[in-house]
Amino acid sequence: MRKWSELSEKEQEIIKKRYLSGESPSEIAKDYNLKPKQISDQAYRKKWNEGMKATKKTTSKKTNTKKTTTKKTSSKKTKK
């Protein structure tokens, strides 16, 4: 596997254009002997999608709220 830093600036720019055009990191990675995560990490770090926010639908993250329930104990006293 190659490192991102081993790529020329021209290769990095081509990868960026392919990524922004919608090609998956796994498809691009095959052509450059990279791991798909290397491409998605670069896209995230360098904010390649910054200009595309207005055109893409944003999905809202659902927060995982865990409801805690407490067991109510009966405070009734039994008569003898």
C-alpha positions as CSV (number, residue, x, y, z in Angstrom):
1,M,0.0,0.0,0.0
2,R,1.1,3.5,-0.7
3,K,1.0,6.4,1.6
4,W,-0.9,9.6,0.7
5,S,2.3,11.6,1.0
6,E,3.9,9.5,-1.8
7,L,1.3,10.7,-4.3
8,S,2.2,13.6,-6.5
9,E,0.1,16.8,-6.3
10,K,-1.4,16.0,-9.7
11,E,-2.5,12.5,-8.5
12,Q,-4.0,14.0,-5.3
13,E,-5.9,16.6,-7.3
14,I,-7.3,13.8,-9.7
15,I,-8.4,11.8,-6.7
16,K,-10.1,14.8,-5.2
17,K,-12.0,15.5,-8.5
18,R,-13.1,11.9,-8.8
19,Y,-14.2,11.8,-5.2
20,L,-16.2,15.0,-5.6
21,S,-17.8,13.7,-8.7
22,G,-19.3,11.0,-6.6
23,E,-17.0,8.1,-7.3
24,S,-16.5,5.9,-4.2
25,P,-13.3,5.8,-2.3
26,S,-13.0,2.1,-2.8
27,E,-13.0,2.4,-6.6
28,I,-10.5,5.3,-6.6
29,A,-8.2,3.5,-4.1
30,K,-7.8,0.5,-6.5
31,D,-6.3,2.7,-9.1
32,Y,-3.7,4.2,-6.8
33,N,-2.9,1.2,-4.5
34,L,-4.4,3.1,-1.5
35,K,-6.9,2.1,1.1
36,P,-10.3,3.6,0.7
37,K,-10.1,5.0,4.2
38,Q,-7.0,7.1,3.2
39,I,-9.1,8.8,0.6
40,S,-12.1,9.4,2.9
41,D,-9.8,10.6,5.6
42,Q,-8.2,13.2,3.3
43,A,-11.6,14.4,2.1
44,Y,-12.6,14.9,5.7
45,R,-9.4,16.6,6.9
46,K,-9.2,18.9,3.9
47,K,-13.0,19.5,3.8
48,W,-13.4,18.6,0.2
49,N,-17.2,18.5,0.6
50,E,-17.3,22.1,2.1
51,G,-18.6,23.6,-1.1
52,M,-21.0,20.8,-1.8
53,K,-23.1,21.2,1.4
54,A,-25.7,23.4,-0.3
55,T,-26.2,20.8,-3.0
56,K,-26.3,17.6,-1.0
57,K,-29.1,16.7,1.4
58,T,-27.9,16.7,4.9
59,T,-29.0,13.9,7.2
60,S,-29.7,14.7,10.8
61,K,-28.1,12.4,13.3
62,K,-30.4,10.8,15.7
63,T,-29.2,10.9,19.2
64,N,-29.2,7.7,21.1
65,T,-31.0,8.6,24.3
66,K,-31.3,5.8,26.7
67,K,-34.3,6.0,28.9
68,T,-33.6,4.8,32.4
69,T,-36.4,3.4,34.4
70,T,-36.4,3.1,38.1
71,K,-38.2,0.3,39.8
72,K,-40.8,1.6,42.2
73,T,-40.9,-0.3,45.4
74,S,-44.0,-0.6,47.3
75,S,-43.9,1.2,50.7
76,K,-47.0,-0.6,52.0
77,K,-46.5,-2.3,55.2
78,T,-48.3,-5.5,55.9
79,K,-50.4,-5.7,59.0
80,K,-49.9,-8.6,61.4
